[in-house]
Amino acid sequence: ENEYEKGSVFFFNAPLEEFYTESYMPENTALYEVYKLFMKDRKTEFSIESSRCMVTVHELENGKLGVMINNYEEENVLRYELDKDYKIENILYATEQNGRLSLERKYAYLELVKA
């Protein structure tokens, strides 16, 4: 792991994604465990409690954080964790209630602002 500007770069000398895509029934593999290991010490402002849901957080030019969610779960109601310093300001393609997101589609977008 190496620090690079505002983030980190991991060098993994194996064709990890190739192993995943060429395996029989890759959706049933635990590739997410590798990424969890990489990110275990990283603070994140927003996370979903799911092994089959991808979340990326992006700094926006207006100072907000944009959160993209891609859901591969059968379930469309997902529990999330939000850093106490942030609140959800805007949601597209989902509704929020009591720490859960109900996705209208297999993806959603959120904007976070400092609380």
C-alpha positions as CSV (number, residue, x, y, z in Angstrom):
1,E,0.0,0.0,0.0
2,N,1.3,3.5,-0.9
3,E,-0.2,6.9,-0.2
4,Y,-1.0,8.9,-3.3
5,E,-2.4,12.5,-3.0
6,K,-5.6,12.1,-1.0
7,G,-5.9,8.3,-1.1
8,S,-4.0,5.0,-1.2
9,V,-2.9,2.8,-4.0
10,F,-2.7,-1.0,-3.5
11,F,-0.4,-3.1,-5.6
12,F,-1.7,-6.7,-5.8
13,N,0.5,-8.8,-8.1
14,A,-2.2,-11.3,-9.3
15,P,-4.9,-11.1,-11.9
16,L,-7.6,-10.9,-9.2
17,E,-10.5,-9.7,-11.4
18,E,-9.5,-12.2,-14.0
19,F,-9.7,-15.0,-11.5
20,Y,-13.1,-13.7,-10.5
21,T,-14.6,-13.3,-14.0
22,E,-13.3,-16.6,-15.3
23,S,-14.5,-18.7,-12.4
24,Y,-17.6,-20.8,-12.6
25,M,-20.6,-18.8,-11.1
26,P,-18.4,-15.8,-10.1
27,E,-21.4,-14.2,-8.3
28,N,-21.1,-16.9,-5.7
29,T,-17.4,-16.3,-4.9
30,A,-16.2,-14.2,-1.9
31,L,-14.1,-11.7,-3.9
32,Y,-15.5,-9.0,-1.7
33,E,-13.5,-10.4,1.2
34,V,-10.3,-9.3,-0.5
35,Y,-11.5,-5.8,-0.9
36,K,-12.8,-5.7,2.7
37,L,-9.3,-6.7,3.8
38,F,-7.8,-3.8,1.8
39,M,-10.3,-1.3,3.3
40,K,-10.5,-2.5,6.9
41,D,-8.5,0.4,8.3
42,R,-10.0,3.0,6.1
43,K,-12.6,5.4,7.4
44,T,-15.6,5.8,5.1
45,E,-18.5,8.3,5.4
46,F,-21.1,5.8,4.1
47,S,-21.3,2.0,3.9
48,I,-23.9,-0.7,3.2
49,E,-24.1,-3.9,5.2
50,S,-23.9,-6.2,2.2
51,S,-21.4,-8.4,0.5
52,R,-23.2,-7.9,-2.9
53,C,-23.5,-4.2,-2.9
54,M,-20.9,-1.8,-4.3
55,V,-20.6,1.7,-2.8
56,T,-18.3,4.4,-4.0
57,V,-18.0,7.9,-2.3
58,H,-16.8,10.8,-4.4
59,E,-15.9,14.4,-3.4
60,L,-18.0,16.8,-5.5
61,E,-16.9,20.3,-6.6
62,N,-19.7,21.8,-4.4
63,G,-18.1,20.4,-1.3
64,K,-20.7,17.6,-0.9
65,L,-20.0,13.9,-1.1
66,G,-21.7,11.9,-3.9
67,V,-22.5,8.2,-3.1
68,M,-23.1,5.7,-5.9
69,I,-24.7,2.4,-4.9
70,N,-24.9,-0.6,-7.2
71,N,-26.9,-3.4,-5.6
72,Y,-26.5,-7.1,-6.6
73,E,-28.6,-8.4,-3.7
74,E,-32.0,-9.9,-4.2
75,E,-33.2,-7.8,-1.3
76,N,-33.8,-4.1,-2.1
77,V,-34.0,-2.9,1.5
78,L,-30.5,-2.4,2.8
79,R,-29.1,-1.3,6.2
80,Y,-26.5,1.4,6.0
81,E,-24.0,3.2,8.2
82,L,-23.4,6.9,8.0
83,D,-20.6,8.8,9.6
84,K,-21.9,10.9,12.5
85,D,-20.4,14.0,10.9
86,Y,-22.6,13.7,7.8
87,K,-26.3,13.7,6.9
88,I,-28.1,12.7,3.7
89,E,-29.2,15.7,1.8
90,N,-30.5,14.2,-1.5
91,I,-31.5,10.7,-2.6
92,L,-32.3,9.5,-6.1
93,Y,-33.9,6.1,-6.9
94,A,-34.4,5.2,-3.2
95,T,-36.1,6.2,0.0
96,E,-34.6,6.2,3.5
97,Q,-36.2,5.3,6.8
98,N,-34.6,4.3,10.1
99,G,-31.1,3.5,8.9
100,R,-32.4,1.5,5.9
101,L,-32.5,2.4,2.2
102,S,-35.3,1.0,0.0
103,L,-34.0,0.9,-3.5
104,E,-36.4,1.5,-6.4
105,R,-33.9,0.1,-8.9
106,K,-30.6,-1.9,-8.6
107,Y,-28.8,1.4,-8.1
108,A,-29.1,4.7,-6.2
109,Y,-27.4,8.0,-5.7
110,L,-27.1,10.0,-2.5
111,E,-25.5,13.4,-1.6
112,L,-24.0,13.8,1.8
113,V,-23.3,17.1,3.6
114,K,-21.5,17.9,6.9
115,A,-24.1,17.7,9.7
